[in-house]
Amino acid sequence: MRNPYPEKKKHRLAILIDGDNAQPSLIVKLLAEAGKYGQITIRRIYGDWTTPQMNGWKECLNHHAIQPIQQFRYTIGKNATDSALIIDAMDLLHSGLVDGFCIVSSDSDYTRLATRIREAGIFVMGIGQRKTPKPFVNACNIFIFTENLIEHIDEKQIEDAERVAENGTNHQRPNPIPLLKEAFSMAADEDGWAHLGAIGVNLRQLDPSFDPRTFGYGQLLQLIKAHKDLFTIRKEDDKGPSAVYVKRASKRRNSKKPNSSSAEQL
């Protein structure tokens, strides 16, 4: 089976950081995460650098070659930083200097900006906290929660995630099964097999904030492997490490109650 999802060309990204809504302690992780989706050619951070709350950013600016953009607060209670970032983003959008954007903020004010960028056919990702309003999250092609950049994926987290899968509900970690079902159905071919890469693409389309780390796993394959009762996995080693395919697991029959319909596994 041929892989219909070859490696994608790297985007030239502009990372625009709202200094009022981001943590300087995460700057290395922010740049590393954005770097997975493209080469960061423009790095800017916006804020009122005359205020004490921006002091935490000053030490890392030169080290990471981030350009600070000064924006005074003209009125108390109004965030002028948002306007400055949006204006620069639109200038960059029309300049053709970049192929995509990374907006670092948890502020819903950037929802329309993200929507406008996508309307132009340009890639846009967001990075923010889990409290980020859903409209902003869904306006992006990809949205990464900063909590997933902080958390360390370990065996305990995997055990917790497996308990979530068994129980079906959990306030801390949502149940990934409904999204996995839908993404698989969208990607499956006539033989009932779906390429793992296609499932990943569909998951991002259904929910831009989907991330295996949210459920305690570092990779999508690990998350799917944790649900062996739902999925069968096939690897074609002769075609490379990316040749991984997923299929619905066979339904189990209940021998004690032959007349009752068996529960749907996927």
Buried (B, 14 or more C-beta within 10 A) or exposed (E): EEBEBEEEEEBBBBBBBBBBBBBBEBBEBBBEBBBEBBEBEBBBBBBBBEEEEBEEBEEBBEEEEBEBBEBEBEEEEEBBBBBBBBEBBBEBBEEEEBBBBBBBBBBBBBBEBBBBBBEEEBBBBBBBEEEBBEEBBBBBBBBBBBBBBEEEBEEEBBEBBBEBBEEEEBEEBBBBBEBBBBBBEBBBEEEEBBBBBBBBBBBBEBBBBBBBBBBBBBEBBBBBEBBEEBBBBEBEEEEEEBBBBBBBBEEEEEEEEEEEEEEEBB
